[in-house]
Amino acid sequence: MDALGQYVVNGLMLGMIYAMVAVGFTLFFGVLDVIQFSHGDVLMVGAFAGLTATLGVSALGITSPWLQLVAVVVCATLFTGLLGAAIAHFMILPLHRAPPLNTLLATLMLGSVLRECVRLFYPDGANPNTFPALLPSSSVKLGSFALRVDNIILLLAGLAVIVGLHLLITRTRLGLSIRAVAQDGETARLMGVNFSAVVLLTFGLGSAIAALAGVMNGLYYNEINFNEGLLLGVIGFSAAILGGLGNVYGAILGGFLFAALEVIGSAALPVLVPDIPSAYKDVFAFAVVIILMTWKPTGLIAEQMSERV
């Protein structure tokens, strides 16, 4: 039961992180039909911005873990949100009328630039950096299984972000504008929607959510690395495709499904094939995703499209 409980918690934590990354991909694709392949590296930058915030707050003599956590979240989301908006303003919008491959290539190269900048210019950026444990380390006993309090807090925080995103998209004027631009950008402009502002806010929002995912990843593993965004970006994009690119709820479903596949792979592979270690869980998950994509090429929850005649 202890092992089963730990697998479930790991799956939920990974699923929450993957879902938050996938949501960014699907938001970007929804408003401009572009793939922002540097999204995973933007997540990594957000994690390092949060780490920098803890160092700055500690240098000011503030030792309260909760105040440090607030500084981490505020600094990471603001900095990464502005970074996402800047990417949209200086790269995505100018390439909006260009062939899609141009945008794909530009954002792919931008991801390499971000990784190398952190590796070269951040202090000791080439090596894994310890992320401070700012959450309580106590546990809650559930029978024979001990559930860590920090895991509960991270799961609730991730759930709050997803619920907040749902309410923003469905209940606010900004959400209505995002849905209008995603449905038909030209018609939205004619109806008075500020197209460029909506795009900038959407990219800023998706990047801020990615920063929160990076902070959650750092708090969960107590470590961040300059190249962690590469794998998280590929997994987040795969989850968005699996769930249905362009559908926010499909992205969330895809993130949790991918995490479930990883957990199943890490538990089953050493038992079924003793020569294959659990580290190959990503290979197992990607293999199953390929099979699922051939079965449902449009994703598990396909985006509803309307054809104008």
N, C-alpha and C positions, 0 to 999 in steps of 0.2 A: 504493500500500500504506500509505503514511503516513496519508492521508486516511481510508482504510477502517479502519485500526487506531484512529484517534482517534474515529471514529463508534462503533465497538464499545465502546470504553472509556467514552465519554459515555453510551451507552445503558445499560451496566451500572451506572454510577454513579447515573444518574437512576432506573433501575429499582429499585435498592436503596433509595433515599430514598423513592420512591413506595410501595414495598412496605411499608416500616416505618410510613408514615403510614396506609396502608390497613388494616394489621393492627389498629391502634387502633380504627378504625371498626367492624371486624368483631367485635372483642372486646366492645365496648360493646353492639353490637346482639345479640350472642350471649347475654349474661347478662340484659339487661333489655329487649330489643327496642326500643331507642331509638337515635336518630341524634344524636350529639353534634356539632352543626355548628360549635362553637367549637374543635374539635380542631386545626385548622390554626393558629389563633391561639395555642393553648396551645403548639404547636411553636415559634412565633415567640418567645413568652415564654421558652421554654427556651433558644433561641439567645442572647437578650439576657442571660439569667442566666449563661450560659457566658462571654459577653463581659465581664460585670461581674466574674466570677471572675478572668479574666486581668488586669484592671485592679487588682483588690485584691492579687493575688499579686505583680504587678510593683511595687506601692507598698510591699510588704514587703521588696523587694530580691531576690526570687527570680527569677532570669533563665533558669533551665534550661527549655527548651521542653517537655521531657517532664514535669516537675513542673507546669508551667502547664497542660499538656494533661490531666493527672490532675485538677487542680483544676477545669478546665472541665467534664469529664465528671461528676465527683462533684456539683458544685454544680448543674449543669443538670438532671441526673436526679433528685436529691433534691428540689430546689425544685419542679420541674414535676410530679413524682410526688405531692408533697403538694398541689399545686394541683389536680391531677386528682381526688384523693381528696376534697378540699374541695368541688369542683364536684359530685361524686356525692352527698356528704353533705347539702349545703345546697340543692341544686337538683334533681338527678336523682331521688333517692329520695322527696322530698316530692311530686314530680309523677308518681310511678310509676303511681298509679291514675287520673291525669288523662288526657284524650284525648291521643293522640300528638302532635297539632299543637301542644299547649301546650308540651311539652318541646322540640319542634323550634324554635318561636318563641323560647322562653327562651334556648336555647343559641345561636341565631343572634344575638340581641341581646347576649348575653355576649361573643361574638366581637368585636362592634363596640366594646364597653366596653374589652376588653383592648387592642385596636389603638389606640384613642384615648388610653388611659392611657399606653402606651409612647410614643406620638407627642408627648403633651403634657408628660409628667413625666420621661421619660428624657433625660439630657443629649444635645442634638442628635438627639433621637429622630425628628424629622420628616425627617431626611436619611439617606441610606445610611451605615451605619457600617462601617468597615474591620474585618474579623475577622482576628486575627493568624495568620500562617502558622507554625504550630507543628510541622509535619511536615517531614521532609527534602525538599529541592527537587531532589535528584539524579535521574537517569534511568537506566533499564536498557535497553541496546541489544538489540533483537530484529530483527536484519537491518537494514533501513533505518528501522524504526520505533523511536522512543524512548518507552518506557513510564515514566512518572513514578512514583517510589517512593511518594509520598504517595497516589496513586491506588490503588496496590496495598494499602497499609495500610488505607485507607478501605473498600475492597472486602472485605478480610479481616475487618475489624471488623464490617461490616454482616452478612457471612455468619455470623460468630460470634453476633451478636444473634439472627438467625433460627434457627440451630441451638439456641441456648440456650432460646429461646421454645418450640421444638418439644419439647425435653427437659422443660421445666417443665410443659408441658401434658400430656404423655404419661407422665411418669415420677415426678411428685411428688404429694404429698397435696393441695397447693394446686391443681395442675392438675386432679386428679380432682374437687375441689370445684367448680372453674370449669365443668367439663364437666357436672357434675350439675346445677348451677343453670341452665346454658344449656339442658339437656334438659327439665327440669321443676322450676321453682323451688319450688313448693309441696311436691312429694315430697321434694326435697332438704332442706327445712326439717324435715319429719317424720323424716327419717333422721339428724337431728342436725347438719346443716350450718348454720353461722352465715351466714345469707343476707346480712345487711348488711355483714359483714366481707368476704365474698367480693366483693361489688359494689365496695366501697371499694378493695380490693387490685387488682381488675381494672382499675378506672379509673386507679388510680395507676400500674399496670404499663403500660397503653396510653399514658398521658401521658409516662412516662419514656422509652419507646421513641420517641415523637414528639420528645422533647427531643434524643435521640441523632441522630435524622434532621436536626433543625435544626442541631446542631453540625456534622454531616457536610456539610450544605449550605453552612454558613459556611466550613468549612475548604476545601471544594472551590472555591468562588467567591471566597473571601477578602472577602466582603461580606454583610451582613445588612440587612434593611429592615423597618420596622414593618408593612408590608402584604404581606410575602412569604407569610405564613401563609394569606392568602385564596385565592391560586391553588393553593398546595400542598394546602390542605384540599379544594378542589373536585376536584383531580386525584386525591388519595387516596381520596375518596369514590367518584369515578367508577371507579377501579381496583377498589375493594371490590365495587361493584355488578357490574362487568364479570366479575370472578372468581367471584362468588357471595357475596352478603352473608350473613355468619354462618359462612363457611368460611375459616379462617385461611390454608390453602394456596391457596385460590382468590384471596384478597386478594394474596398474594405473586405468584401468576401474573399477576393483573390489573395489578399495579404494573410488572412487567417488560414486559408486553405494551404498556401505555400508553407506556412509555419507548421501546420499539422503534418504535411508530408516530410518535412525535415525531422520532426520529432519521431515519426514512425520509422524513418530511415535510420536515425541514430540508435533506436531501440532494436529494430529488426535485423539490420545488416550484420552486426556481429554474431547474431544467433543463427541466421540462415546461411551466411557465408563467413565462416570464422576468419578467413584470410583478409577480409575487407573490414577495415576499422570504421568506427562511427563517424570519422572525419569526412567520409564520403557521402554524408547525408545530403549535401548540396547537389551532388551528382544524381542521387536517387530522386530528389525533388524535381530537378530540371528534366530528368527523363520522363517522369510522370506528367509534368506540365506539357511536354512536347506531345505526348499521347492525347492528353485532354484537348490540346489546341487543334490537333488533326480531327478530333471528334466534334468540337465546337469552335470553328475558326473565328467566329465573331465574339467569342467569350461566353461565359456562363450567363451573364446578364447583358445582352446586346443593347447598345445604344439605340433608342428609337429615333428613326430618321423619317422625315417627311419629304416627299418628292413634289416639287412644284411643277405644274404642267400649264 
